[in-house]
Amino acid sequence: MAKPLTPDCIHPPFAPYSHGMVVPAGQRIVFCSGQLGIGADGDVPPDCAGQARLCFANIAAILAEAGMTFADVVRINAYVAGREHLADYMSVRNALFAEPYPASTLMIVSGFARPEFVVEVEAIAAGPA
């Protein structure tokens, strides 16, 4: 299992995440491309929380294909199309992860390839070889 790094000499995380994660030697690493909030049927929910749930559902499917779960996620990069989406995104993310929390970055961006998208999430997971 990956080990969280949260040094006492720096400001603690602002939310449930770790400043860093150490992946033990010999583990497989899975890199998930950024996932948008679109279902297999092409449906895009109109709200950030609905899109975020789909982003994470897509990541869960990718991880499952590799024999992994959210417990194996060591890093999340997320992008939202406005400050007003931060709380909804974080609520969805925080409900899915437990300690040790993955390292995480959340950025506000000007938009995505299609205007209906308001969030994109990518993940890195590490698990037994």
C-alpha positions as CSV (number, residue, x, y, z in Angstrom):
1,M,0.0,0.0,0.0
2,A,1.2,3.5,-0.8
3,K,2.3,5.7,2.1
4,P,1.0,9.2,2.6
5,L,3.5,12.1,3.1
6,T,2.3,15.0,5.1
7,P,5.3,16.7,6.7
8,D,4.7,18.7,9.9
9,C,6.9,21.5,8.7
10,I,4.5,22.6,5.9
11,H,0.9,23.8,6.1
12,P,-1.6,20.9,6.4
13,P,-3.8,20.0,3.5
14,F,-6.8,22.2,2.9
15,A,-9.1,19.2,2.4
16,P,-8.9,15.4,2.6
17,Y,-5.8,14.8,0.5
18,S,-2.1,14.0,1.2
19,H,0.7,16.3,0.2
20,G,2.5,13.3,-1.4
21,M,2.3,9.5,-1.7
22,V,5.2,7.0,-1.8
23,V,4.5,3.9,-4.0
24,P,6.3,0.8,-2.8
25,A,8.8,-0.9,-5.1
26,G,7.3,-3.5,-7.4
27,Q,3.8,-2.1,-7.7
28,R,2.0,-1.7,-11.0
29,I,1.0,1.9,-11.9
30,V,-2.1,2.8,-13.9
31,F,-2.4,6.2,-15.5
32,C,-6.0,7.2,-16.2
33,S,-6.6,9.8,-18.8
34,G,-8.7,12.8,-18.0
35,Q,-12.4,11.7,-17.8
36,L,-15.2,14.0,-18.6
37,G,-18.7,13.7,-17.1
38,I,-20.3,11.9,-20.0
39,G,-22.1,8.5,-19.8
40,A,-21.6,5.6,-22.2
41,D,-24.9,6.7,-23.8
42,G,-23.5,10.2,-24.4
43,D,-25.6,11.8,-21.7
44,V,-23.9,14.8,-20.0
45,P,-25.5,15.9,-16.7
46,P,-26.2,19.7,-16.5
47,D,-24.5,20.0,-13.0
48,C,-21.0,19.7,-11.7
49,A,-21.8,17.0,-9.1
50,G,-23.5,14.8,-11.7
51,Q,-20.6,15.2,-14.1
52,A,-18.1,14.6,-11.3
53,R,-19.9,11.3,-10.4
54,L,-19.6,10.2,-14.0
55,C,-15.9,11.2,-14.1
56,F,-15.2,9.0,-11.1
57,A,-17.4,6.2,-12.4
58,N,-15.4,6.2,-15.6
59,I,-12.2,6.1,-13.5
60,A,-13.6,3.2,-11.4
61,A,-14.3,1.3,-14.6
62,I,-10.7,1.8,-15.9
63,L,-9.3,0.8,-12.5
64,A,-11.5,-2.3,-12.4
65,E,-10.2,-3.4,-15.7
66,A,-6.7,-3.3,-14.1
67,G,-8.0,-5.1,-11.0
68,M,-7.8,-2.0,-8.9
69,T,-10.2,0.3,-6.9
70,F,-10.2,3.8,-5.5
71,A,-8.2,2.5,-2.6
72,D,-5.3,2.2,-5.0
73,V,-5.4,5.8,-6.3
74,V,-2.3,7.7,-5.3
75,R,-2.9,11.0,-7.2
76,I,-5.9,12.9,-8.6
77,N,-5.7,15.9,-10.9
78,A,-9.0,17.7,-11.4
79,Y,-10.1,20.7,-13.4
80,V,-13.3,22.7,-13.0
81,A,-14.6,25.5,-15.3
82,G,-15.3,27.9,-12.5
83,R,-14.9,28.6,-8.8
84,E,-18.6,28.0,-8.3
85,H,-18.0,24.3,-9.1
86,L,-15.4,23.7,-6.4
87,A,-17.7,22.7,-3.5
88,D,-19.8,20.3,-5.7
89,Y,-16.7,18.6,-7.1
90,M,-15.0,18.3,-3.7
91,S,-18.2,16.9,-2.1
92,V,-18.2,14.0,-4.7
93,R,-14.5,13.4,-4.4
94,N,-14.5,13.4,-0.6
95,A,-17.3,10.8,-0.5
96,L,-15.3,8.4,-2.6
97,F,-11.9,8.4,-0.8
98,A,-10.7,7.4,2.7
99,E,-7.4,7.5,4.5
100,P,-4.7,7.4,3.3
101,Y,-6.0,10.1,1.0
102,P,-4.3,10.4,-2.4
103,A,-2.3,13.4,-3.4
104,S,-4.6,15.8,-5.2
105,T,-4.6,19.0,-7.3
106,L,-7.6,21.0,-8.2
107,M,-7.4,23.8,-10.8
108,I,-9.9,26.3,-12.3
109,V,-9.6,26.3,-16.1
110,S,-11.3,28.5,-18.7
111,G,-13.2,25.6,-20.2
112,F,-13.1,22.2,-22.0
113,A,-13.5,21.0,-25.6
114,R,-17.3,21.2,-25.4
115,P,-19.1,23.9,-23.5
116,E,-21.4,21.6,-21.6
117,F,-18.5,20.1,-19.6
118,V,-17.6,21.7,-16.3
119,V,-15.2,19.2,-14.7
120,E,-12.5,16.7,-15.8
121,V,-10.7,14.3,-13.6
122,E,-7.5,12.2,-14.1
123,A,-6.0,9.7,-11.7
124,I,-2.9,7.6,-11.1
125,A,-3.2,4.3,-9.2
126,A,-0.6,1.9,-7.8
127,G,-1.3,-1.7,-6.8
128,P,0.1,-5.1,-6.4
129,A,2.1,-6.4,-9.5
